[in-house]
Amino acid sequence: TQVSIDGLLCCTISNDRSVKVYDVVNFDMMVMIRLPYIPGAIEWVYNQGDVKARLAISDRNSSFVHIYDARSGSNDPLISKEIHMGPIKVMKFNPVYDTVISADTKGIIEYWNPTTLQFPEDEYVLY
């Protein structure tokens, strides 16, 4: 289970390859996404006020991560990419820097932009 940064959306993943997205305010299931893979880790990767409620979902058996628009109801990802060398175990979104930090089963840590799935541009100086 994962709740969005603004507290308006909640999602759950299951071994039956489904993702359920809930509207927290109205206590209602909004969308159910059917995946062609078993989900591993999930993380909301959008800022409050964004048009698209982006949801990052990793494949439990590969090193791919897929970004979906949870409000669209589509089973097709906006973007997908192989980011790690092994399956992703955990992801955490930093809304201030619009970046995700993720770790895989081999202990490798990656740092990426949720829109491009690339290493972030040098917009911010990190210390």
N, C-alpha and C positions, 0 to 999 in steps of 0.2 A: 504494500500500500504506500502511496506517495501523495502528498498534498502540495498543491501549487504555492508559489511564493506569495500570491495575493489571497490565498485561502479560499478561493472560489471553486476550484476543481480538485477532485480526488480521483485516483485511478488504482486499479488492482490488476495484477497479472496472474496467469494460471498456467499449469502444465498442459491444459487442453488447447493451448495456442490462442487464447483470447485475452484481450485487454478491455476492461470495462472502465468507462469514464463517467464520473458522477458530478452533477451540479450540487455543490454543498448547500447553497442557500435554499434551494427548492427541494432538497432531499429526493433527487430524481436521477435515475441513470440516463445520461444523455446519448451515449454512443457505445457500441461494442465493436471493436476492431478484431478481425480474424487475421492471424499472422500465418505465414508459411513456415514458421520456425517456432521453437519453444523460447519464450522470452527469458532473459537472465536478470538484467538489472533495468530499472526505469528511473527517469529523472525528468521533471518539468524543466524546460530550458527556455523560458520566455520571461520578459519583464512585465510588470503591471502596466496595462494600457496597450500592449502589443495586439495587433489584429489577429495574428495566428497564435493559438495556444500550442506551442511546439512541445512535443513529448519525445524524449530520447529513449529508445528501447534497444537493448543489446540482445544478440543471439546467444543463447546459452552454450551452443556447441561450435561457435566460430568466433572470429575476432571482429565481426561486423557490428556497426551501430547504425540504426535507422532512425530518422527524425520524421515524425508524423504531425499533422495538424489535427489535434484532438477534437476541435469543433467541426471539422469538415465531414466527419463520418466516413471518410474514405479508407479503404484497406491498403491503399498505395502510399508509400513513404514520399515525403518531399525530397529527401536526399538520403543516400546510404553510402557508407564507406567502410573499408577495413582499416581500423585505426590502430589496433594492437597486434601483438604477436600471438596472443591467446585469447580465450573468452574473457569478456569484461565482467568483473565481479561487483564493482561499485562505481558510481558516477555521482559527482556533486557539482551543482551549478553555482557560479558566483555571479549574481546579477549586477554587481557594481562594475565588474570588468567584462561582462558578457562572455564568460569562458566556462568551460567544464574541465574538471580534473577527474580523471578516471584511472582505475587500476585493474590489471588483468590477473589471471590465475598464476602467471609467472612472476608476479611482483613488480612488473613494469608500470610506471606512472606516466600518463600522457596528459597534455594540456592542449585544449582545442576550442575553437570557436563553434558554437552550435549551428550557425547559419551555413558556414562553408565546410565544416569538419576539417579544417586546416589549422595549423599553428597560428595563433592570433597575430595580427599586424602589430607593429610597434607603436600603438596609440597611447599606451600607458607605460610608465616606468615602474617596474616592480622591484621591490627591494626585499 
